[in-house]
Amino acid sequence: MLKKSFFCLLLGIIFLSFIFWAKPADALLGFGGRILYTVPCATGMLVAVGPPRPGLFMWMPTTLTYSWYQIRQGPWALGGYVLGGACACPYGNCEVGAIPALGTMIVIGTSLF
């Protein structure tokens, strides 16, 4: 009887571990829309993306950039980001301080126009 209950408990723990398994891809959030404007920063560029998935995001030199590499006003963008980030010294003016961003881009793809 003890072996059967231990086996059921062990099987239940294994089953629950698969249900509550944390996938690393869940931490990556998505954005997408037309690039409204960009602000040069000390460590990268602050990019404002419009609807349908809008927000302010930091583009860093380490961001994987695909398609036409158009990080400027106008093209459509689609990508993923992680939470956190800020634009330090926007336009080279360190008196302004830092502009907070919704997240830091991990990957971005853009359209030609």
Residue frames as qw, qx, qy, qz and C-alpha x, y, z in Angstrom:
[[0.000, 0.886, 0.464, 0.000, 0.00, 0.00, 0.00],
 [0.314, -0.792, 0.096, 0.515, 2.83, 2.41, 0.85],
 [0.406, -0.137, 0.593, 0.681, 4.55, 1.75, -2.49],
 [0.214, 0.607, 0.673, 0.365, 1.34, 2.46, -4.41],
 [0.113, -0.943, -0.276, 0.150, 0.68, 5.79, -2.64],
 [0.395, -0.613, 0.310, 0.611, 4.33, 6.84, -3.09],
 [0.383, 0.147, 0.680, 0.608, 4.12, 5.98, -6.80],
 [0.100, 0.798, 0.562, 0.194, 0.88, 8.00, -7.17],
 [0.260, -0.891, -0.058, 0.368, 2.43, 10.97, -5.36],
 [0.426, -0.376, 0.492, 0.660, 5.55, 10.84, -7.53],
 [0.305, 0.406, 0.704, 0.496, 3.44, 10.57, -10.69],
 [0.029, -0.903, -0.427, 0.030, 1.35, 13.56, -9.55],
 [0.329, -0.763, 0.158, 0.534, 4.44, 15.69, -8.93],
 [0.394, -0.083, 0.628, 0.665, 5.82, 14.85, -12.37],
 [0.188, 0.649, 0.666, 0.315, 2.46, 15.67, -13.98],
 [0.140, -0.936, -0.248, 0.204, 2.22, 19.03, -12.17],
 [0.420, -0.536, 0.318, 0.660, 5.78, 19.93, -13.12],
 [0.324, 0.220, 0.652, 0.649, 4.82, 19.71, -16.80],
 [0.015, 0.829, 0.543, 0.133, 1.74, 21.88, -16.26],
 [0.232, -0.954, -0.050, 0.182, 3.63, 24.65, -14.47],
 [0.734, -0.013, 0.235, 0.637, 6.79, 24.45, -16.56],
 [0.036, 0.878, 0.002, -0.478, 8.14, 27.99, -17.21],
 [0.743, 0.450, 0.293, 0.400, 9.10, 28.47, -20.82],
 [0.418, -0.357, 0.071, 0.833, 11.92, 30.99, -21.52],
 [0.133, 0.327, 0.516, 0.781, 10.02, 32.36, -24.53],
 [0.227, -0.775, -0.589, -0.035, 7.22, 33.56, -22.22],
 [0.382, -0.626, -0.129, 0.668, 9.46, 36.37, -20.98],
 [0.209, -0.042, 0.435, 0.875, 9.69, 37.83, -24.50],
 [0.307, 0.662, 0.488, -0.480, 6.87, 40.28, -25.22],
 [0.472, 0.352, 0.567, 0.576, 5.86, 41.51, -28.67],
 [0.103, 0.667, 0.112, -0.729, 5.41, 44.87, -30.36],
 [0.411, 0.263, 0.675, 0.554, 4.40, 45.93, -33.84],
 [0.191, 0.887, 0.364, -0.209, 3.37, 49.01, -35.80],
 [0.495, 0.743, 0.030, 0.449, 4.71, 51.95, -37.75],
 [0.569, -0.231, -0.234, 0.754, 7.80, 53.68, -36.35],
 [0.000, 0.939, 0.344, 0.018, 6.59, 57.17, -35.36],
 [0.140, 0.916, -0.301, 0.225, 9.93, 58.73, -34.37],
 [0.860, -0.066, -0.301, 0.406, 13.39, 57.91, -33.02],
 [0.242, -0.943, 0.187, -0.132, 15.55, 59.65, -30.43],
 [0.678, 0.391, -0.510, 0.356, 19.33, 59.08, -30.39],
 [0.686, -0.717, 0.056, -0.108, 20.64, 58.13, -26.95],
 [0.148, -0.759, 0.634, -0.013, 24.03, 57.53, -25.39],
 [0.445, -0.241, 0.862, -0.017, 23.62, 53.74, -25.49],
 [0.315, 0.289, 0.860, 0.279, 21.34, 53.24, -28.50],
 [0.175, -0.156, -0.336, -0.912, 18.12, 54.71, -29.83],
 [0.327, 0.296, 0.673, -0.593, 14.66, 55.26, -28.36],
 [0.118, -0.105, -0.734, -0.661, 12.06, 54.10, -30.88],
 [0.461, 0.213, 0.435, -0.744, 8.37, 55.05, -30.67],
 [0.026, -0.110, -0.911, -0.397, 6.19, 52.40, -32.30],
 [0.470, -0.017, 0.010, -0.883, 2.56, 53.17, -33.14],
 [0.757, 0.055, 0.473, -0.447, -0.53, 50.94, -33.16],
 [0.731, -0.416, -0.357, -0.406, -1.56, 48.11, -33.23],
 [0.817, -0.409, -0.279, 0.296, 1.06, 47.14, -30.53],
 [0.212, 0.860, -0.118, 0.448, 2.50, 50.55, -29.54],
 [0.714, -0.650, -0.072, 0.248, 5.13, 51.70, -27.06],
 [0.122, 0.899, -0.415, 0.069, 8.53, 53.29, -26.47],
 [0.976, -0.118, 0.078, 0.165, 11.36, 50.81, -26.85],
 [0.222, -0.798, 0.480, 0.289, 15.15, 50.98, -26.64],
 [0.888, 0.439, -0.099, 0.098, 17.06, 49.75, -29.70],
 [0.517, -0.711, 0.421, 0.224, 20.59, 48.74, -28.70],
 [0.306, 0.633, -0.644, -0.302, 23.56, 47.82, -30.92],
 [0.165, -0.184, 0.967, -0.068, 23.11, 44.23, -29.69],
 [0.655, 0.337, 0.395, -0.549, 19.50, 44.03, -30.95],
 [0.427, 0.096, 0.805, 0.402, 19.04, 41.46, -33.72],
 [0.357, 0.589, 0.027, -0.725, 17.85, 43.58, -36.66],
 [0.503, 0.175, 0.797, 0.283, 16.31, 41.83, -39.66],
 [0.452, 0.743, 0.490, 0.054, 14.84, 42.67, -43.07],
 [0.440, 0.755, 0.128, 0.469, 15.65, 46.16, -44.35],
 [0.564, -0.219, -0.298, 0.738, 17.40, 47.57, -41.22],
 [0.020, 0.598, 0.244, 0.763, 15.20, 50.70, -41.34],
 [0.400, -0.563, -0.541, 0.479, 15.36, 52.09, -37.80],
 [0.069, -0.010, 0.086, 0.994, 13.92, 55.49, -38.76],
 [0.416, 0.363, 0.391, -0.737, 10.56, 57.25, -38.95],
 [0.533, 0.370, -0.352, -0.675, 8.11, 55.64, -41.38],
 [0.465, 0.147, -0.846, -0.214, 8.68, 51.88, -41.85],
 [0.835, -0.375, -0.092, -0.393, 6.62, 49.22, -40.13],
 [0.121, 0.480, -0.811, 0.312, 8.34, 47.23, -37.39],
 [0.894, -0.279, -0.182, -0.300, 7.65, 43.92, -35.69],
 [0.439, 0.428, -0.693, 0.380, 9.67, 42.34, -32.92],
 [0.741, -0.490, -0.454, 0.065, 10.14, 41.24, -29.34],
 [0.066, 0.676, -0.363, 0.638, 11.33, 42.97, -26.19],
 [0.559, -0.325, -0.662, 0.380, 12.02, 42.47, -22.50],
 [0.264, -0.914, -0.291, -0.097, 10.80, 44.87, -19.85],
 [0.536, -0.700, 0.033, 0.471, 13.00, 47.77, -18.70],
 [0.584, 0.259, 0.260, 0.724, 15.30, 50.32, -20.25],
 [0.048, -0.907, -0.204, 0.364, 15.84, 54.06, -20.49],
 [0.576, 0.652, 0.088, 0.485, 17.29, 56.56, -22.94],
 [0.529, -0.641, -0.078, 0.550, 20.20, 58.28, -21.20],
 [0.195, -0.505, 0.249, 0.803, 21.33, 61.69, -22.53],
 [0.543, 0.617, 0.561, 0.095, 18.74, 62.11, -25.33],
 [0.428, 0.868, 0.084, 0.236, 20.09, 64.19, -28.24],
 [0.629, 0.247, -0.306, 0.671, 23.41, 64.37, -26.36],
 [0.206, -0.625, 0.126, -0.742, 21.79, 66.69, -23.77],
 [0.499, -0.109, -0.797, 0.323, 22.56, 65.13, -20.39],
 [0.141, -0.080, 0.385, -0.909, 20.76, 67.90, -18.48],
 [0.648, -0.135, -0.325, -0.675, 17.44, 66.37, -19.57],
 [0.578, -0.291, 0.677, -0.350, 18.15, 63.14, -17.69],
 [0.088, -0.055, 0.963, 0.250, 16.72, 59.85, -18.90],
 [0.642, 0.055, -0.162, -0.747, 13.52, 59.01, -20.76],
 [0.521, -0.122, 0.818, -0.211, 12.04, 55.71, -19.50],
 [0.437, 0.196, -0.675, -0.561, 11.16, 53.06, -22.08],
 [0.872, -0.133, 0.051, -0.468, 8.59, 50.29, -21.91],
 [0.934, -0.156, 0.300, 0.114, 11.25, 47.75, -22.80],
 [0.114, -0.651, 0.614, 0.432, 14.51, 46.93, -24.56],
 [0.813, 0.424, -0.189, -0.353, 14.29, 45.33, -28.00],
 [0.677, -0.304, 0.653, 0.150, 15.73, 41.85, -28.40],
 [0.392, 0.138, 0.740, 0.530, 14.77, 41.39, -32.06],
 [0.342, 0.665, 0.190, -0.636, 13.22, 43.65, -34.70],
 [0.436, 0.223, 0.684, 0.541, 12.29, 43.32, -38.34],
 [0.167, 0.595, 0.113, -0.778, 11.29, 46.28, -40.51],
 [0.639, 0.624, 0.446, 0.065, 9.63, 46.95, -43.85],
 [0.532, 0.199, 0.252, 0.783, 11.26, 48.81, -46.72],
 [0.028, -0.462, -0.189, -0.866, 8.80, 51.73, -46.66]]
